Amino acid sequence: MATQPLPRQPLPLEGIRVIDYSHFLAGPFSSRCLAALGAEVIKVERPTAGDAGRAHPYFIDGQSGYFLQQNMGKQGLCVNLKDPRGLELLRKLVETADVFVENYRPGALAKLGLGYAELSRINPRLVYCSVSAYGHTGPDSARPGFGLIAEAKSGAMAQLGTPGEAPPLFRMPLADMYTGIHGVAAICAALVGRATSGKGQHIDMALYDCMVSMHDYAVQRYTLSGGTEIPVQTGRDQPESTVYGVFSGRDGHLVIAAQVDDAWKRLAKLIGGDALAADTRFLDPASRNANRKAALALVEEWTLAQPSVKACIAALDAAEVPCAPVQTIDQVLADPQIQARGMVVEQDHPVLGRIRMPNLPFRFSDCDTTPRSVAPLMGQHNRDIAAGLGYSAEEIAAMERDGVLHAEPAVERAAIA
């Protein structure tokens, strides 16, 4: 007897409408998360270039993978807000919305009549989330900035790399992604608060703030030492947590985390037998830190003596020493753990066909957060959104003819197909 499929459970944010008037990364990532959690997200873009993320590589057949990743699950509205009809359409949309996300320089949207003060008068229940480099207050609030700026100013970058050399780039957008997910948390909290207060509020998220808040050690080390200790570059390990770092193998690199006593004893017995496990130079964290160079040399001598990184990992796993290979992206995508967790999703794109994109890490016991749709083509849902706001077919056609509503040619081709 065939089992009946379980009924679809509602997602946590179903019934919440979000207007995403943001570009590039922090704002789009935040609203992408809201979409995955069940919110109806309407991506608002300006004719004719749209979100600046559409011009960011990697490109294939005129489509940006960068845009595809950060805007899946959304509807697409492309409207000219310099035309009074376009501005009026967006204001009508705001009346129906629960959340508004933007990441322009503070004050920029107020000039368009789209700041929090103006939109909260239209919709007092609106949760308005602003993301910027420095926030809406303070001496630097008017300065432009990107994630790179926040990462450099935060003190995080100064701890990276080889002593005496210029710090490397993170190569992953920590400031943008960290700020974006904090925006998700703040928006959800504001929505919960609105349930009792009946009022929305303005959320002011800053890339710089979020990077500074990420420090787990540097700030307290400096303040509790009376300002005498400033963490600096240490290369590929942590001097205050020996052994905890990157080691070379014959055919690649691996990381080992044996900074706690039990893990160190298991590692020491593996690489040097009972004698090393009992060596008084390494018996506790303080002694291992004091004899750091000797400890690291012993570990790397062992890793280089093994036939491969895979052999190192097998031996370390058998000894229950926390470790992992330093993987390249192709290895990550082939990793059975990533595949089992569904961290790469396949989607059907109207131009590109079958594509694979990174998933989000949300996992709930009673609902499925797998993205429900691919990122929209520019202006793909103009007509549906306008019709939902009460515009007639004639009014929509007139706005299309006058360029108030804009759609890329692929929208029409996809509709015909």
N, C-alpha and C positions, 0 to 999 in steps of 0.2 A: 504494500500500500504506500503510495507516494505521500511524503510529508507535505503539509501545507506551508507555504512561505509565511514567515512571521510578519505581522502588520508593521508598516513603516512607522517608526516612532518619530515624533516631532523633534526637530533640532532646538537647542536652547534659545536661539534668538529668532525663531520664526515669528512673523508678525511685526518685526522691527524693520523700518525703512531707513536706509542710510543714503545720503547724498555724498558722493566722493568727489570733491572738487580739489584734488591734489595731483601731484605729478612726481615723476621719478620713483622714489623708493619708500621713504618712511611712511607717508600717508597712504599710498597704494597698498603697501604691505599690511598696514593696520586694517584697512577696509577689506582686503582680501581675506584676512582672518575672520572678520565679522561675517563675510559671505559664507565661509566654510561652516560657521557656527549657526547658519540658518537665516541670517538677515537678508533682506532684499536690498542689494547695493546697486545704485545707479551711478555709473561712472560718467561724469560731466567733463567734456573736452571742448576746446575752442577750435573753430575752423581756422585754417585748414590743416595745420600740422598736428593738432591734438596734443596729448600728453607728450612732454619732452622725452619720456621713456621710449616712445615709438621710434626715436632716432638713435637709440642706443643698441649696439651689437649684443648678441649675435644675430645676423640677418639671414633669412632664407625666403626667397620669392617675395621680397618686399616686406616681410613681416619680421618684427623684432621679438626674439625669444625672451628678451628682458621684459618687454611689455606683457607677453603671453603669460609669463610666470607670475607676475605681480597683480594681474587683473582678472584671473580666472574666477568664474562664478558671478560675474557682474553683468549688468545691462549697460549698453552704450548709448549715451545722449551727447550729440555734438551740436552746440548752440552758440550763436553769436550774441554775447551779452552786451555788446556795444549798441545793438539794435534794441529799442525799447520793447519790442515784442519778445525778444529773446530773454531780456531781463524779467519781464512780466511772467514768462513761462517758468523761469527758475523760481521766482517768488511763489508762484502757485504750487510748485513742487515742494518748496520748503514748508508750506502749510500742511502738507501731508506727511512730512518726515519726522523721524524720531532723533536722527543723528546727522550732523554735518561735519565732514572731515576736510580740513584744508592744511596746506603746508607752504603758504606764501610768506614773504617777509611781513612782519607785524605792520598793520596799517594798510597794506595793499588792498585787501578786500573791502575794507571800510570805504575806500574811495569809490568802489563800485556799488556801494550800498549793500554789501554782502557780509559786513562785519557782524560780530555777535550782538552788539547793541541793536542793530537794525533788524536782524533776523529773529531775535528773541521777542521783539515787539510783534512780529508777524505770528510767531509760534512760541509762546512762553514755555512750552514743554520741551523745546529743542535742546538736545545735548550737543554742544558745539566744541569740537576738538581741534585745536590749532597745534601744528608741529612746526617748529622753526629752529634755527641754529642755536640761538641764545635765549629764546623765550621773549615774552612781551614786556618784561621789565628789566631794569638794570642798564648800565652804561653802554653795553654792547648790543642791546636789543635790535637796533636798526641795521646792524652789520649783516652782510650776506654770509652764507656759510654752507658747507656740505659736511657729510660724515667725516671726511678726511680732516677737516678743520677741527672738529670736536675731538677726534681721536688724538690729534697732535697736542691740542691745548690741555687735554685732560690729565696728562702725565702718564697715560698708558703706553704711548709710543716710546717714551723715553726709557722704558724698561726693556724694550725689545732689542734683539740683535746682539752682535758681537761687541764687547767693550772697545771703545775707541772708534767704531765705525758708525756711519749714519744709520739710524734705525730703519728697518724695512717697513714696507706697507703691510697692513694686515691681510690684504687680498680677499677679505670677506667684509661686507659692510656692517661692522659691529654696531656703530653708532646709529645707523638708520634702522636696522632690524630690532635692536634693543629698545629704541625709542618707540618704534611701531608697536611692539608687543606691549610695552607699558601703556601706550594709547588704548589698546584693546582692554586692558585691565581697568583703566580709568573710566572708559566709556561704559563698560559693564557695571562698574560700581555706581556711576552717575545714574544709569537706568534703574538700578535697584533703589537708589535714593529717591528718584522721581516717583516711584510707586507710592511713597508715603508723603512726600512734600508736594507732589503735583507740578513741580517746576524743574526745568532743565537748568544747565549751568555751562559756564565756559571752562574748558580744560586747556591748560597752557603747558604743552610739552616741549622741552628743549633738548636737542641733541647733546649739547655740552653738559647739561645737568645729568642726563642719563649716563654718560660716560664716567663722570665723576662718581656717581652713585655706585658704579660697578666695582670700584676698588674694594677688594676684600682684605687688603693687608697694608698697602702703601700709606694710606691716610692715617690709620691708627698707629702705625709704626712711627710716623713722623710726629704726630701730636703727643703720643704717650712718651716719646723719648725727649720731649721738650724741644723739638725741632732740630735735633742733632743727627738724626738718621734719615737719609733720603734714599729709597731704593733706586738702583741704577741697573744698567745693562749687565746681564750675567751669562749671555750666550744661550746654551741649550740645556741648562739645568737650573734648579733653585737652590742657592747656597744655604738657605734656612730650612730646606727640606731634603736632606741627602738620604737616600738616593731617589730622585724624582726628576726625570728628564729624558732626553733623546740620546740614543746610542747607535753607533754604526755597526752594521753587519757586513758580511761579504758582498751581498747583492742588494743592499738597501739600508733602511733605518727602522728602528723600533723605539717605542717608549716603554719605560719601566717605572712603576710607582711602588717603591719599596721603602718609603720614608718612615713608616711606623715600625715599631720593634718586631712584631710578629712576622711581617712581610720581609723585613731585612734578614731575620734569622733564617727564614726559608731560602731566601736568595743566597745568603752567605754559604749555607750548607750545600746548595746546588753547585756553586762555582768554586768553593774552596774547602768543602768538607767541614767536619766538626771543629777543626782548628780555627778556621776563619769565623765560624759562627760564635766561637768563644773569644775571639780577639778583642781585647779590652779597648782598642782604639775605636771600635764601632758598636759598643754595647748599648748605647742609648742615643737619642737624637742629638744631644749636645756634643757628644764625642764624635758622632759621625760627621756633624757639621764642621767640627774642629779639624777633622782629618778627611775633609771632603775630596781633595784631589787624589789621595791614595785610594779611597773607596771607589771613585769613578774610574780610575785607571784599572782597578781589578775587574770591575764589571765589564768595561769595554774590551779588556784583554780576552775575557771569556766570550763575549758576543762575536768578536772577530775570529775566534778559534772555531766557531761552529760553521758547518757547511753552508748555511743559509739563514736568512731571517726567519723563514718558516720553521727551521729546526730550532732556532732560539725560542720562538713562540711555543712550540710543542713542549720543550723542556720546562719553560717557565710556567706554562699552564699546568703541567703535571705536578709541579712544586707549589701550585696555588699562589704564584706571585703575579699580581696585577700587571698586565702588559698588553701591547697591541702593536701591529705593524703600522708604519706611516704609509697610508694608502693613497694612491692616485685616484682620480675621479672614476676611471674605468673600473678599478678594483672596488670602489665604493658601490657602484651600480650593480656589480656582479655579486656583491656580498649577500649571502643567504639571509643574514639577519635583517638587512635593509629590505630585501624582497619579502620576507615574512611579515614585516611591519607595514608593508604597503607604502613605503616612502617615495616611490616613483609611480605616478599615475599616467595612464594612457587616455588620450582624448582625441576626438574627431574634430578637426578644424576645417572650416568651409573652403579655405584656400590651400592649406598645407596637407590635408588628409590626416593620417594617424601621427600623433606626436606624443612624446613622453616629457613630463615635467615633474619637478620636485613637489612632493606633497607637503602638507603641514602636519605637525606632530600631535594633533588633537586626537585623543582616543576616549570614547565614552562607552559605558556598558550598554546603554539602551538606544543609541542612535548612531548613524553613520555619517561622518563628516567628509566623505569623499567628495571632491568638487563636482558640482552638478552641471557645470557648463564651462566651455572654453572661454578665454578672454574675448570680449566683443570686438568686432570690427568697428572702425570709427563711425559712429552714428547709426549703428546697426538697429537700435531699438527706438529711434526718434519717433516714428509714427505711433507705435504702441504706447509710449510714455505720454506723448501729447494727447492722444485719444483718451487715455485714462484720466487726464486732467480736464476733459470736457471740450477739447478743441474738435471742431468739425473737420470732415475730410477736406472741405474747401479751404479752411483756414490753414490746415497743415500743408496742403499743396502750395498755397501762396507763400508760406514761410520757406518751403523748400525752393521755390522758384526765386525768391529774393535772397537766398543765402542765409536766412536766419537759422534754418536747420540744415546741417551739412552731413553728407554721408560719403564715404570713400566708394569708388566704383565697384569694389568687390561685393558691397552689400547688395546691389542690384543684381549682379551676376549670380550671387548665392541664392537670391530669391527666385530667379528664373530657373536655376538648376533644381 
